[in-house]
Amino acid sequence: MINDIKRISFKQILFLLVCVLVVEFLLLKHTPFFWDAVSKSGRASWIYAHGLSEFIVPTEHNSGHPPLWIGLLAVFWTIFNKALWSSRLLLLLVNIGVVWQIVTLCKNNFLKTVSAFAVFLVCLEPTFIAQSTNLNNDMLLLFFTLMALNTLISSKSVLFTLALTGLLFTNLRGIYIVIAIAIIHVIYTRLKLIEFKKPMYLGYVLAILTFAVFCYFQYEKLGWFIISQNENYNEHRQSVGLKQILTNIIVYVKIFLEYGRFIIAIFLIPLLFKYLKDKTQKNVRIDRIIVAFFVFVLVYFFGMVPFSNPFGDRYFMVCYLLAIMLLVNLIAFYNVGKKNLIYTLVVLMLVFGHFWIYPPTLSQSWDSSLAYLNIYKVEEQMEHYINSNGINPSDIGTRIKLNQRDYSEFKRLEETDRYASFNIQSNKYILLSNIENHTKDDELNYIMTHWKLVKNYTQLGVFMSLYKKE
């Protein structure tokens, strides 16, 4: 059986991964937009409502992010139907593109002694799996990121230009990624990890010029570009003081270790030190991954830590994937003993990452593991209880995004179905859940100790609790 695994090809791996994604699509085709993806659905709905005649969303809805993902959603709704399944059909196509790029990156950068089967280990990364189920723009951003790396290594100038342009038009973080790719490009060339080809540099010019044209039209229409004038988003783009920077550094490190990823660091760090210390034995494929990994980590660090914008685990998916690739290569390079035990522990910890739940007083990146999918069953149970007991939703205060179902589920809400805004003084009932991070610790503790628990539902660590004022 082990010999059969070793003989498996990268094409077969890609086929199996695509089959998994198709099954995922079929299982989750009616799953709503979740968390930050809800706001993307709202902006896509504006484009859809205007018949695809305008892709620059008004300031009152605009976070500053470019419109490629929301534009694609609106296009798919127009071609098929404005429904969850058509939204997830778009995500399926993007996911297939991502695994294609992962397989290509592994094929071109795994050592010859590494089995193609190791691609599955890379794809087990918890946040990557979770994002493959989430209707946000991060998988599209990851697709263009991996495409940029692959086409840089293979010197395909046209596709490289397309990847850079896609990065700039998908998300503002695409600017950081283009900067990182440019730095990687220079280092690769200087270290002779790729061939120097002048047409590749034209890709940066064309991508930036195209994006500049978009920024010009947005400025003409809205009076701003990149930095949104919407107060709800503008406050997240401010520089912070030393204390907050130190806090952000701790959060930054924590993010790379949570959801089971600490196991990667435990095995990778000593092997990486050994490789960097040894000046005699070097490998081009390992060097390329090391350079890409550290450049992305540092560019993200200096681009995010000094600012107020809260960052989530999904931002750094390319770093996690590169880290696992690097670990696989270094284990093979040094022919590490008990490698089967190491791989078993890595698999177990990455799977365990989906059960990584913090106490309710600690904020959590809920879209970074499959744990978030448990909320839908819990929510269904709680709302059945509320309806069957004749409790009016308008008497219930909550910060859970239940009133945004017109965008998350495309479900029209009557006024009688809407929940009240969270207010301890005026609410008769309060609905709490660890799926949201906006309720402060003192509010949680006060409600849990001074209010009566009416009903609680929980599933694999995700809970929803209804409290009544006594």
C-alpha positions as CSV (number, residue, x, y, z in Angstrom):
1,M,0.0,0.0,0.0
2,I,2.9,2.4,0.8
3,N,4.4,1.7,-2.6
4,D,1.1,2.5,-4.2
5,I,0.9,5.8,-2.4
6,K,4.4,6.7,-3.5
7,R,3.5,6.0,-7.2
8,I,0.5,8.3,-7.1
9,S,0.8,11.2,-9.5
10,F,0.2,15.0,-9.1
11,K,-2.6,14.7,-11.7
12,Q,-4.3,12.0,-9.7
13,I,-4.0,14.2,-6.5
14,L,-5.6,17.1,-8.3
15,F,-8.4,14.9,-9.5
16,L,-9.1,13.6,-6.0
17,L,-9.0,17.1,-4.5
18,V,-11.5,18.4,-7.2
19,C,-13.8,15.5,-6.3
20,V,-13.6,16.4,-2.6
21,L,-14.5,20.0,-3.5
22,V,-17.5,18.9,-5.6
23,V,-18.7,16.9,-2.6
24,E,-18.2,19.9,-0.4
25,F,-20.2,22.0,-2.8
26,L,-23.1,19.5,-2.8
27,L,-23.1,19.2,1.0
28,L,-23.0,23.0,1.7
29,K,-24.7,24.5,-1.4
30,H,-27.5,26.0,0.8
31,T,-25.1,27.2,3.6
32,P,-25.5,31.0,4.2
33,F,-22.9,33.7,3.9
34,F,-21.0,33.9,7.2
35,W,-19.3,36.7,9.2
36,D,-17.4,39.2,7.0
37,A,-18.8,37.5,3.9
38,V,-22.2,38.9,4.7
39,S,-21.0,42.5,4.0
40,K,-19.6,41.2,0.6
41,S,-23.0,39.9,-0.2
42,G,-24.6,43.2,0.7
43,R,-22.2,45.1,-1.7
44,A,-22.7,42.4,-4.4
45,S,-26.5,42.8,-4.0
46,W,-26.1,46.6,-4.8
47,I,-24.2,45.8,-8.0
48,Y,-26.8,43.1,-8.9
49,A,-29.7,45.5,-8.2
50,H,-28.2,48.0,-10.6
51,G,-28.1,45.4,-13.4
52,L,-24.3,45.2,-13.5
53,S,-24.2,48.7,-14.9
54,E,-22.0,50.0,-12.0
55,F,-19.3,48.3,-10.1
56,I,-18.2,51.1,-7.8
57,V,-20.3,50.8,-4.7
58,P,-21.4,54.0,-2.9
59,T,-19.4,55.1,0.1
60,E,-22.1,54.2,2.6
61,H,-21.6,50.5,1.7
62,N,-17.9,50.6,0.5
63,S,-15.1,49.3,2.7
64,G,-12.5,50.3,0.3
65,H,-11.8,46.8,-1.1
66,P,-11.8,46.5,-4.9
67,P,-14.9,45.0,-6.5
68,L,-13.7,41.8,-8.3
69,W,-15.2,39.3,-5.9
70,I,-18.5,41.1,-5.3
71,G,-18.6,41.8,-9.1
72,L,-18.2,38.1,-9.8
73,L,-21.0,37.2,-7.3
74,A,-23.3,39.7,-9.0
75,V,-22.4,38.2,-12.5
76,F,-23.2,34.7,-11.3
77,W,-26.5,35.8,-9.8
78,T,-27.4,37.4,-13.1
79,I,-26.4,34.4,-15.2
80,F,-28.0,31.7,-12.9
81,N,-30.1,33.0,-10.0
82,K,-29.6,35.1,-6.9
83,A,-29.3,32.1,-4.6
84,L,-26.8,30.4,-2.3
85,W,-26.1,27.6,-4.7
86,S,-25.0,29.9,-7.5
87,S,-22.8,31.8,-5.0
88,R,-21.2,28.5,-4.0
89,L,-20.8,27.5,-7.6
90,L,-18.5,30.5,-8.0
91,L,-16.7,29.5,-4.8
92,L,-16.3,25.9,-6.2
93,L,-14.6,27.2,-9.3
94,V,-12.3,29.4,-7.3
95,N,-11.5,26.5,-5.0
96,I,-10.6,24.3,-7.9
97,G,-8.3,27.0,-9.2
98,V,-6.7,27.2,-5.8
99,V,-6.0,23.4,-5.5
100,W,-4.7,23.5,-9.1
101,Q,-2.2,26.2,-8.0
102,I,-1.3,24.3,-4.8
103,V,-0.6,21.1,-6.8
104,T,1.5,23.0,-9.3
105,L,3.5,24.8,-6.5
106,C,4.1,21.4,-4.8
107,K,5.0,19.7,-8.0
108,N,7.6,22.3,-8.9
109,N,9.0,22.7,-5.4
110,F,8.8,19.4,-3.6
111,L,12.0,17.4,-3.5
112,K,12.1,14.5,-6.0
113,T,12.0,12.1,-3.0
114,V,8.7,13.6,-1.7
115,S,5.5,11.7,-2.7
116,A,2.8,13.7,-4.5
117,F,0.5,12.3,-1.7
118,A,2.1,15.0,0.6
119,V,-0.1,17.5,-1.2
120,F,-2.9,16.2,1.0
121,L,-1.0,17.2,4.1
122,V,-0.6,20.8,2.8
123,C,-4.4,20.9,2.1
124,L,-5.2,19.7,5.6
125,E,-4.4,23.2,7.0
126,P,-7.6,24.1,9.0
127,T,-8.0,27.7,8.0
128,F,-7.5,26.8,4.4
129,I,-10.2,24.1,4.6
130,A,-12.6,26.5,6.5
131,Q,-12.1,29.2,3.9
132,S,-12.9,26.8,1.1
133,T,-16.4,26.7,2.7
134,N,-16.8,30.5,3.3
135,L,-18.2,32.9,0.7
136,N,-15.6,35.5,1.3
137,N,-12.9,36.9,-1.1
138,D,-9.9,35.2,0.6
139,M,-9.9,32.1,-1.6
140,L,-9.9,34.3,-4.7
141,L,-7.0,36.2,-3.2
142,L,-5.1,33.0,-2.4
143,F,-5.7,31.8,-6.0
144,F,-4.0,34.9,-7.4
145,T,-1.2,34.7,-4.8
146,L,-0.3,31.1,-5.6
147,M,-0.7,31.8,-9.3
148,A,1.8,34.8,-9.0
149,L,4.3,32.5,-7.3
150,N,3.9,29.7,-9.8
151,T,4.1,31.9,-12.9
152,L,7.1,33.8,-11.4
153,I,9.0,30.5,-11.0
154,S,8.0,29.3,-14.5
155,S,8.5,32.8,-16.1
156,K,5.0,33.0,-17.7
157,S,4.8,36.7,-18.1
158,V,1.2,37.0,-19.4
159,L,-0.3,34.9,-16.6
160,F,2.0,36.6,-14.1
161,T,0.5,40.0,-15.1
162,L,-3.0,38.5,-14.8
163,A,-2.2,37.3,-11.3
164,L,-0.8,40.6,-10.1
165,T,-3.8,42.4,-11.6
166,G,-6.2,40.0,-9.9
167,L,-4.4,40.6,-6.5
168,L,-4.9,44.3,-6.7
169,F,-8.6,44.0,-7.7
170,T,-9.6,41.4,-5.2
171,N,-8.7,42.9,-1.8
172,L,-6.6,45.7,-0.4
173,R,-4.3,43.1,1.1
174,G,-3.4,42.4,-2.5
175,I,-1.2,45.5,-2.4
176,Y,0.9,43.9,0.4
177,I,1.0,40.6,-1.6
178,V,2.2,42.4,-4.8
179,I,4.9,44.1,-2.7
180,A,5.9,40.7,-1.3
181,I,6.0,39.1,-4.8
182,A,8.2,41.9,-6.0
183,I,10.6,41.4,-3.2
184,I,10.6,37.6,-3.8
185,H,11.2,38.3,-7.5
186,V,14.3,40.3,-6.7
187,I,15.7,37.8,-4.2
188,Y,15.0,34.9,-6.5
189,T,16.9,36.6,-9.3
190,R,19.9,37.6,-7.2
191,L,20.2,34.2,-5.7
192,K,19.7,32.6,-9.2
193,L,16.7,30.6,-8.0
194,I,14.9,31.6,-11.2
195,E,16.1,32.9,-14.6
196,F,16.2,36.6,-15.2
197,K,13.6,37.6,-17.8
198,K,12.9,41.2,-18.5
199,P,9.3,40.8,-19.7
200,M,8.3,39.6,-16.3
201,Y,8.9,43.0,-14.8
202,L,6.5,44.5,-17.3
203,G,3.7,42.7,-15.4
204,Y,4.1,45.0,-12.4
205,V,3.7,48.1,-14.7
206,L,0.6,46.8,-16.4
207,A,-1.0,45.6,-13.2
208,I,-0.4,48.9,-11.4
209,L,-1.5,51.0,-14.3
210,T,-4.7,49.1,-14.6
211,F,-5.4,49.5,-10.9
212,A,-4.5,53.2,-11.1
213,V,-7.2,53.6,-13.8
214,F,-9.7,52.0,-11.5
215,C,-8.6,54.2,-8.6
216,Y,-9.0,57.3,-10.8
217,F,-12.6,56.4,-11.8
218,Q,-13.4,55.6,-8.1
219,Y,-12.0,59.0,-7.0
220,E,-14.0,60.7,-9.7
221,K,-17.2,59.1,-8.5
222,L,-16.7,58.9,-4.7
223,G,-14.0,61.5,-4.0
224,W,-11.6,58.9,-2.5
225,F,-9.8,55.7,-3.3
226,I,-8.2,52.8,-1.3
227,I,-8.8,54.5,2.1
228,S,-12.6,54.4,2.6
229,Q,-14.4,57.5,3.9
230,N,-17.0,55.2,5.5
231,E,-16.5,55.7,9.3
232,N,-17.3,52.1,10.0
233,Y,-14.2,51.0,8.0
234,N,-12.0,54.1,8.2
235,E,-11.3,53.6,11.9
236,H,-9.7,50.3,11.2
237,R,-7.0,51.9,9.0
238,Q,-5.4,54.1,11.6
239,S,-1.9,53.9,13.0
240,V,-1.6,52.8,16.7
241,G,0.7,53.5,19.7
242,L,3.4,51.3,21.1
243,K,1.1,49.5,23.6
244,Q,-1.2,48.4,20.8
245,I,1.7,47.4,18.6
246,L,3.0,45.1,21.3
247,T,-0.5,43.6,21.6
248,N,-0.7,43.2,17.9
249,I,2.7,41.4,17.9
250,I,1.4,38.9,20.4
251,V,-1.8,38.4,18.4
252,Y,0.3,38.0,15.2
253,V,2.4,35.2,16.8
254,K,-0.6,33.5,18.3
255,I,-2.3,33.4,14.9
256,F,0.5,31.3,13.5
257,L,0.3,28.8,16.3
258,E,-3.4,28.3,16.9
259,Y,-5.8,25.7,15.3
260,G,-3.2,23.0,15.7
261,R,-0.5,24.9,13.7
262,F,1.8,24.9,16.7
263,I,2.8,21.3,15.7
264,I,4.2,22.6,12.4
265,A,6.4,25.1,14.4
266,I,7.6,22.4,16.8
267,F,9.0,20.3,14.0
268,L,9.9,23.0,11.5
269,I,11.9,25.5,13.6
270,P,14.8,23.1,14.5
271,L,15.0,21.7,11.0
272,L,15.0,25.2,9.6
273,F,17.8,26.4,11.9
274,K,19.8,23.3,10.9
275,Y,19.3,24.1,7.2
276,L,20.1,27.8,7.5
277,K,23.2,27.1,9.6
278,D,24.6,24.6,7.1
279,K,26.2,26.5,4.3
280,T,27.4,23.5,2.3
281,Q,24.2,21.7,1.5
282,K,21.6,23.8,-0.3
283,N,18.6,23.0,-2.5
284,V,17.0,25.4,-4.9
285,R,13.5,24.1,-4.2
286,I,13.9,24.5,-0.5
287,D,15.5,27.9,-0.9
288,R,12.6,29.2,-3.0
289,I,10.0,28.2,-0.3
290,I,12.1,29.6,2.5
291,V,12.4,33.0,0.7
292,A,8.7,33.2,-0.1
293,F,7.7,32.2,3.4
294,F,9.9,34.8,5.2
295,V,9.1,37.6,2.8
296,F,5.3,37.1,3.2
297,V,5.6,36.8,7.0
298,L,7.7,40.1,7.2
299,V,5.6,42.1,4.7
300,Y,2.4,41.1,6.5
301,F,4.0,41.9,9.8
302,F,5.1,45.5,8.9
303,G,1.9,46.0,6.9
304,M,-0.5,45.1,9.6
305,V,1.0,45.2,13.1
306,P,1.4,49.0,13.3
307,F,-2.3,49.6,12.4
308,S,-5.7,49.3,14.1
309,N,-7.3,47.0,11.6
310,P,-7.9,43.7,13.4
311,F,-6.4,40.8,11.5
312,G,-7.6,37.3,11.3
313,D,-6.1,33.9,10.6
314,R,-7.4,33.8,7.0
315,Y,-5.1,36.7,6.1
316,F,-2.0,34.4,6.3
317,M,-3.1,31.2,4.5
318,V,-0.2,31.4,2.0
319,C,2.2,31.4,5.0
320,Y,0.7,28.3,6.5
321,L,0.7,26.4,3.2
322,L,4.4,27.3,2.6
323,A,5.3,26.3,6.1
324,I,3.9,22.8,5.6
325,M,5.6,22.5,2.2
326,L,8.8,23.6,3.8
327,L,8.4,21.0,6.7
328,V,7.8,18.2,4.2
329,N,10.9,19.1,2.2
330,L,13.2,19.4,5.2
331,I,12.0,16.1,6.6
332,A,12.9,14.5,3.2
333,F,16.1,16.5,2.8
334,Y,17.5,15.2,6.1
335,N,15.7,11.9,5.9
336,V,14.4,12.4,9.4
337,G,13.8,9.3,11.5
338,K,10.3,8.4,12.6
339,K,8.9,10.5,9.9
340,N,5.6,8.5,9.9
341,L,5.2,9.4,13.5
342,I,5.8,13.1,12.7
343,Y,3.3,13.0,9.9
344,T,0.7,11.3,12.1
345,L,1.0,13.9,14.8
346,V,0.8,16.7,12.2
347,V,-2.4,15.2,10.7
348,L,-4.0,14.7,14.1
349,M,-3.2,18.3,15.3
350,L,-4.5,19.9,12.1
351,V,-7.7,17.9,12.3
352,F,-7.9,18.8,16.0
353,G,-7.7,22.4,15.0
354,H,-11.4,22.3,13.9
355,F,-12.3,21.7,17.5
356,W,-10.1,24.5,18.9
357,I,-12.7,26.7,20.8
358,Y,-11.7,29.5,23.2
359,P,-13.8,30.5,26.2
360,P,-16.5,33.0,25.3
361,T,-14.6,35.9,26.9
362,L,-11.8,35.5,24.3
363,S,-12.2,36.6,20.7
364,Q,-11.9,34.0,18.0
365,S,-11.5,33.9,14.3
366,W,-14.6,31.9,13.7
367,D,-14.1,31.6,10.0
368,S,-10.7,30.0,10.5
369,S,-11.9,26.4,11.2
370,L,-14.9,24.3,10.4
371,A,-16.2,24.8,14.0
372,Y,-18.4,27.7,12.7
373,L,-20.6,25.3,10.8
374,N,-22.1,24.1,14.1
375,I,-23.8,27.5,14.6
376,Y,-26.5,26.7,12.0
377,K,-28.0,23.7,13.9
378,V,-27.7,25.6,17.2
379,E,-29.4,28.6,15.7
380,E,-32.2,26.5,14.2
381,Q,-32.9,24.9,17.6
382,M,-32.9,28.2,19.5
383,E,-35.3,29.9,17.0
384,H,-37.6,26.9,17.2
385,Y,-37.7,27.3,21.0
386,I,-38.3,31.1,20.7
387,N,-41.2,30.6,18.2
388,S,-42.8,27.7,20.0
389,N,-42.8,29.6,23.3
390,G,-44.4,32.7,21.8
391,I,-41.4,35.0,22.5
392,N,-41.3,38.1,20.3
393,P,-37.9,38.5,18.6
394,S,-38.3,42.3,19.1
395,D,-38.0,41.6,22.9
396,I,-34.7,39.9,22.4
397,G,-31.5,41.9,22.2
398,T,-28.5,40.4,20.4
399,R,-25.3,41.2,18.5
400,I,-25.6,38.0,16.4
401,K,-26.1,38.9,12.8
402,L,-29.7,37.5,12.6
403,N,-31.1,40.6,11.2
404,Q,-28.8,40.5,8.1
405,R,-30.5,37.4,6.6
406,D,-31.5,39.4,3.5
407,Y,-27.8,39.3,2.6
408,S,-26.6,36.1,4.4
409,E,-29.5,33.8,3.3
410,F,-31.4,36.0,0.8
411,K,-34.4,35.7,3.1
412,R,-36.8,38.5,3.4
413,L,-37.4,39.5,7.0
414,E,-40.6,41.0,8.3
415,E,-40.4,43.6,11.0
416,T,-41.9,41.1,13.5
417,D,-39.0,38.7,12.7
418,R,-36.3,41.2,13.5
419,Y,-34.4,41.1,16.8
420,A,-33.7,44.2,18.9
421,S,-30.3,45.8,19.2
422,F,-28.3,44.7,22.2
423,N,-29.0,46.9,25.3
424,I,-28.8,45.5,28.8
425,Q,-31.0,48.3,30.2
426,S,-33.9,48.0,27.8
427,N,-33.9,44.4,26.6
428,K,-36.3,41.9,28.1
429,Y,-34.2,39.0,26.8
430,I,-30.6,38.8,25.6
431,L,-29.4,36.2,23.1
432,L,-25.7,35.4,23.5
433,S,-23.4,33.2,21.5
434,N,-19.6,32.7,21.4
435,I,-19.9,33.0,17.6
436,E,-19.7,36.8,17.9
437,N,-16.8,38.8,19.3
438,H,-18.4,42.2,20.0
439,T,-19.9,41.6,23.4
440,K,-17.5,42.8,26.1
441,D,-16.3,40.6,29.0
442,D,-18.1,42.7,31.6
443,E,-21.3,42.5,29.7
444,L,-21.0,38.7,29.3
445,N,-20.2,38.2,33.0
446,Y,-23.0,40.5,34.1
447,I,-25.7,38.8,32.1
448,M,-24.5,35.3,33.1
449,T,-24.5,36.2,36.8
450,H,-27.5,38.5,37.1
451,W,-29.9,37.3,34.4
452,K,-31.9,34.0,34.3
453,L,-30.8,31.4,31.8
454,V,-33.9,30.4,29.9
455,K,-32.5,28.1,27.3
456,N,-29.1,27.0,26.1
457,Y,-28.1,24.9,23.0
458,T,-24.6,23.8,22.2
459,Q,-22.9,21.7,19.6
460,L,-19.2,20.9,19.6
461,G,-18.3,24.0,21.6
462,V,-20.5,26.4,19.8
463,F,-23.4,27.7,21.9
464,M,-26.4,30.0,21.9
465,S,-28.0,31.0,25.2
466,L,-31.2,32.9,25.8
467,Y,-31.3,35.0,29.1
468,K,-34.2,36.8,30.6
469,K,-34.0,39.8,32.9
470,E,-35.0,39.0,36.4
